[in-house]
Amino acid sequence: MMIELGLHVFNNSISTIDFSSIDFSSLNLAHFQLDWNTFFAQLFQQDVTKDLVNGWNNFVKTGQIWALLIGVTLGYLFKSITSF
């Protein structure tokens, strides 16, 4: 089955696409099935646990953990002092 798309290319840009020559009723897509898990597994090949460990180690190494602990402590003290 030959599908013709009337593409007119001028200066490396597509100016028009003519879909009138395509007979969509003759396309048999009943056999076409897409397994999304396989599709996304091929796109994303990463170790989530390793990424979390690296992020946590960077969080500790850069000292952001101390800023978090100091901020939570001061915020709790400030809330305790201002609330009646």
GROMACS elastic network, one bead per residue, 0.5 to 0.9 nm:
[ bonds ]
;  ai    aj funct       b0    kb
    1    27     6  0.89216   500
    3    21     6  0.77116   500
    3    22     6  0.60520   500
    3    23     6  0.79252   500
    4     7     6  0.87039   500
    4    18     6  0.88607   500
    4    19     6  0.83813   500
    4    21     6  0.63758   500
    4    22     6  0.65250   500
    5    17     6  0.66139   500
    5    18     6  0.59519   500
    5    19     6  0.61905   500
    5    20     6  0.83761   500
    5    21     6  0.68045   500
    5    22     6  0.71187   500
    6    16     6  0.77142   500
    6    17     6  0.57194   500
    6    19     6  0.72279   500
    6    20     6  0.86345   500
    6    21     6  0.76112   500
    7    14     6  0.68773   500
    7    15     6  0.76827   500
    7    16     6  0.61223   500
    7    17     6  0.51366   500
    7    18     6  0.67535   500
    8    13     6  0.85255   500
    8    14     6  0.61644   500
    8    15     6  0.60068   500
    8    16     6  0.59105   500
    8    17     6  0.71677   500
    8    18     6  0.89034   500
    9    12     6  0.60232   500
    9    13     6  0.55637   500
    9    15     6  0.61414   500
    9    16     6  0.79250   500
   10    13     6  0.55791   500
   10    14     6  0.66608   500
   10    15     6  0.68676   500
   11    14     6  0.84493   500
   14    17     6  0.74860   500
   18    21     6  0.68859   500
   18    22     6  0.85059   500
   19    22     6  0.55696   500
   19    23     6  0.87680   500
   20    23     6  0.78507   500
   22    25     6  0.88634   500
   23    26     6  0.58452   500
   23    27     6  0.73335   500
   24    27     6  0.53925   500
   24    28     6  0.87852   500
   25    28     6  0.79998   500
   28    31     6  0.73199   500
   28    32     6  0.84141   500
   29    32     6  0.51846   500
   29    33     6  0.84657   500
   30    33     6  0.78912   500
   34    37     6  0.88830   500
   34    38     6  0.84805   500
   34    39     6  0.77545   500
   35    38     6  0.55486   500
   35    39     6  0.62654   500
   35    40     6  0.88767   500
   36    40     6  0.60688   500
   36    41     6  0.82920   500
   37    40     6  0.54067   500
   37    41     6  0.59219   500
   37    42     6  0.85883   500
   38    41     6  0.50046   500
   38    42     6  0.62307   500
   38    43     6  0.87540   500
   39    42     6  0.54833   500
   39    43     6  0.66325   500
   40    44     6  0.60924   500
   40    45     6  0.88368   500
   41    44     6  0.53805   500
   41    45     6  0.64455   500
   42    45     6  0.65090   500
   46    50     6  0.84549   500
   46    51     6  0.81291   500
   47    50     6  0.53678   500
   47    51     6  0.63429   500
   47    52     6  0.88444   500
   48    51     6  0.50504   500
   48    52     6  0.62367   500
   48    53     6  0.86977   500
   49    52     6  0.51234   500
   49    53     6  0.62339   500
   49    54     6  0.86073   500
   50    53     6  0.51273   500
   50    54     6  0.61118   500
   50    55     6  0.85368   500
   51    54     6  0.51100   500
   51    55     6  0.60756   500
   51    56     6  0.85984   500
   52    55     6  0.50477   500
   52    56     6  0.61137   500
   52    57     6  0.85559   500
   53    56     6  0.51326   500
   53    57     6  0.60871   500
   53    58     6  0.85423   500
   54    57     6  0.51336   500
   54    58     6  0.61369   500
   54    59     6  0.85396   500
   55    58     6  0.51331   500
   55    59     6  0.60904   500
   55    60     6  0.87258   500
   56    60     6  0.62810   500
   56    61     6  0.85127   500
   57    60     6  0.51964   500
   57    61     6  0.59208   500
   57    62     6  0.85357   500
   58    62     6  0.59585   500
   58    63     6  0.85034   500
   58    64     6  0.86702   500
   59    62     6  0.56417   500
   59    63     6  0.65674   500
   59    64     6  0.55226   500
   59    65     6  0.62153   500
   60    63     6  0.53448   500
   60    64     6  0.61904   500
   60    65     6  0.54817   500
   60    66     6  0.80612   500
   61    64     6  0.77712   500
   61    65     6  0.84838   500
   62    65     6  0.79774   500
   63    66     6  0.55569   500
   63    67     6  0.69123   500
   64    67     6  0.50357   500
   64    68     6  0.62288   500
   64    69     6  0.86948   500
   65    68     6  0.50196   500
   65    69     6  0.62059   500
   65    70     6  0.85772   500
   66    69     6  0.50947   500
   66    70     6  0.59995   500
   66    71     6  0.83396   500
   67    70     6  0.52013   500
   67    71     6  0.59255   500
   67    72     6  0.85160   500
   68    71     6  0.51359   500
   68    72     6  0.61138   500
   68    73     6  0.85456   500
   69    72     6  0.52126   500
   69    73     6  0.60807   500
   69    74     6  0.85532   500
   70    73     6  0.51296   500
   70    74     6  0.60170   500
   70    75     6  0.83309   500
   71    74     6  0.52687   500
   71    75     6  0.58731   500
   71    76     6  0.84471   500
   72    75     6  0.50942   500
   72    76     6  0.60649   500
   72    77     6  0.85959   500
   73    76     6  0.51977   500
   73    77     6  0.62147   500
   73    78     6  0.85851   500
   74    77     6  0.50472   500
   74    78     6  0.59911   500
   74    79     6  0.84773   500
   75    78     6  0.50791   500
   75    79     6  0.60716   500
   75    80     6  0.85186   500
   76    79     6  0.50930   500
   76    80     6  0.60916   500
   76    81     6  0.86245   500
   77    80     6  0.50213   500
   77    81     6  0.61573   500
   77    82     6  0.86300   500
   78    81     6  0.51732   500
   78    82     6  0.61399   500
   78    83     6  0.85016   500
   79    82     6  0.52868   500
   79    83     6  0.59107   500
   80    83     6  0.55405   500
   80    84     6  0.80785   500
   81    84     6  0.78716   500
